[in-house]
Amino acid sequence: MRAPDRRSDILTARFTISESALISLQTFPVGMLACNCTIVADSESKEAIVVDGGDGADAVMQYLSERGLRAKYLLHTHAHIDHIADVAGLRERTGARGLLHPADLPLYRALEMQASWLPMYKAPRVVDLDGDLLDGDLFELGSARVTVLHTPGHTPGSVCFAIEHGATTILSGDTLFAGSIGRWDLGGTSMEDIVASIHRKLMDFADECAVVPGHGPSTTIGDERNTNPYLQ
């Protein structure tokens, strides 16, 4: 969920595919609010990491099944309903570990309340998750390395993921969008906290570093550094 756009040339959402010899990244929108789900896969081991499966369990399972992939981790940028609603079912169907930053556990446990904000949602089932995502945690999948970056603001436990797979791709959740930033009025803290998190954790990456937000089109660190009105 994004803040009001202050730039008029926002592109429409699109599929994002990045592939190296052994590691593939594919992003596709899932669920009623078109959350960008990203699946990182190692073609050699057939293991995968699913980021923000949202309320798109069937789409995620179809993607994994068609490619013969086994999900190892279900990672979440934050605990808003459109990013985590189907984690209970995905854990059961894949055997993967569902992980979330502990500062967002109260928001996760309040999924029934979140569903009341959005009439199209039924209250999802809440289950005990399998562990915490903490700043600096590292996940390895073949030659890919996924690092957790704690970026509070949109929610207290919002995180981004820096994926090194030959190049570097940032999955920014609802912290940073193309030309905008995330909202801070739905269980978050403040605009100032979001901007501070972006400057502290993301702006040190190179201009050419790709950024895949939680909704909408991809961008780059350079584009946002130079043109995002919230970062000027």
N, C-alpha and C positions, 0 to 999 in steps of 0.2 A: 504494500500500500504506500503510495508515493505522495510527497508534498505537492502543492500546486506548482505546475510548470512555470518557470520564469523564462523559458526559451521556446520559441515558436516552431522550430524546425525538428521536432521530435519525430523519429521514424516510426513506422508501424512494426509490430512484433514479427519476428521471423525465427525459423529454425537455425540453430548454430551448430555446425559440425567441425570438429578439429581432429585430425588423425595424424599419428606418427607411425613408425614401422610396427610397434607393438601396442601402443596405448591409443585408445580412442576416447574422445569426449563428445557427447552429443547432448544438446539441450533442446527440450521441446515443452510446450505449454501443456499443463494438466489442470483438470478441475474447472470449477465454475468461475474462478477468478483468474484463470490462465497463469497460474504460478509456473515459473520456469524451473523444470526439473532437469538436472544434469546427471548423466550416468557416465562415470569414468570406468573404463574396462581395459583389462589386460588380455590381449588375444592369445597369449601363451598359456597362462594359468586358467583363463576363462573366469576369473574373479572380477567382481565389480563393486564399486561404491556408488550408492544412490544418494544424491543430495536433493533435499526438499521434494520428496515424493508427493507431498500435498494430499489432495483428495483424488489422486489419480492412480490408485492401486492397480486397476485393470490395465491401464496404458503402460505402467512400469512393468508389470508382469509379462505383458505381450512383448515388450522390447527385449526383456531378458530371455524369454523363452525362444523367440525367433533366432537369437544369436547364441543360444546354448550357454548363457552366462549364469553365474551363481553370485548373488549379492552377499557381500561380506559385512558391509556396514551400511546403515541408514543414518546419514548425517543431516542435521537441520540447522539452517541459518538462524532460525528463531521459532517461537512457538505460536505464531498466529495460525488460525485454523486453516487457512488456505495453503500453508506450508507443511502442516504436520497432521492433518485430520486422519489420514489412513495409516498412521504408523503401526497401530495395533494389528491391523490385517496384514500389512506388509511383513511385520516380524514373524507372524504365524506362517505366511505363505513362502517366505524365503529362508527363515532361520537366521537372518542377519541380525546384528546388534543395533538397536535403536539408541542414538546418542543425542544429547542436547546440553547446552550450557546450563549449569545449575541455577543461574540467576533467572532463567526463564521457566523453571519448573512451576512456580505459582500460576503463570499464564497458561501453561500446558494443562494444569489441573483444572483450569477454569474454561475448558473448551465448551462446556454446556452454556456458560454465560456468553462466550463468543458467538456461539450459534444463534443466540437470541438477537445479536446485532444484525445478523444477515439472514433474513427469512428463508432464503433458498437452501440453507444448511439444516440438516438434522444434527442433533448433538452426537459427536463421535464418541466412541468408546475410549476411555482413558485407562492405560495400563502402566505398570511400573516399567520404566526404561532400563537400559542395560549398563548405563554409565554416563559419565560427564564428558563434555567437550570443554577443555581449558585452553587458555591462551598459550600458544607455543606447542601444543600437542601435534604430533607428527604421525601420519598414516602413510604406509608404503604399499604400493600396488604395482608389482613388476618394477619397471624403471620410473614410475611416477611417484612423486612425493606430494602429499597434501598436508599443508600446515594450517592450523587454526589461528585466526586473528580475532581477538575479542574486540568488538566495535560497538559498545553500548550507545544507546540513544533512541533508535527506533523501538527497541525494547531493552530492558536491562541486560539480557543475555544474548543479544544479537552478536553473531560472529560472521566473518567472511572466511573464505578458504582460498589460499594461494596454492595453485596446482602447478608443479614443475613437471613438464612432460616434453623436454626439449626446449620449448618456449615456456612462458609463464602465463597462466590464465587465472584471473581473480573471479571467484563467485561471490558477489557482493550482497546477496540477499536483498533485503529492502533498506539497506543502508545507503547505497549509492546507485542512482539510475542515470541513464543517458539524459543529461541536462537537468537533473533534479536530484533530490535526496528523499529518504523515506519520511513518512509522517511520524509525529512524536506524541500524538494525542490518543493513541489506542494502546495504553499500557506502557508507553515509552517514557522518556524523561524530558528531553528538550532538544530544540533545533541546535543549540550551541553544543550539546553533547555529541550529536551526530556529526556535525562539522568537525569538531575536535577529534573524534575517532577517525574520520576519513583522513585528516591531515596527519595524524599520528601513525596510522597503520597502513594507509594505502598510497599516500603521495610520494613515498620513497621509491616506489616501483618505477621502472623505466616508462617513458612516454608510449612506447609501442606495446606495452603489456595490455592484453585483451581483458575486458571486464564484461562478465555476464551477470546482469542484475536479476533480481527475483521476479521481475515482470518486464515485458517489453524488449526492445532491441538491445543488442550488445553495443559496447563502446570501447574506448581505450582510456588509459590513465591520462595520456597526453591531451585528448579531446576534453576530458573533464577538467583537467588542470587549467586549460586555456580558455574554456568557454562556459563551464558550469557556473551559473550566476551565484549559487550558494557558496562557492569556493573562492570567490574573488575578494 
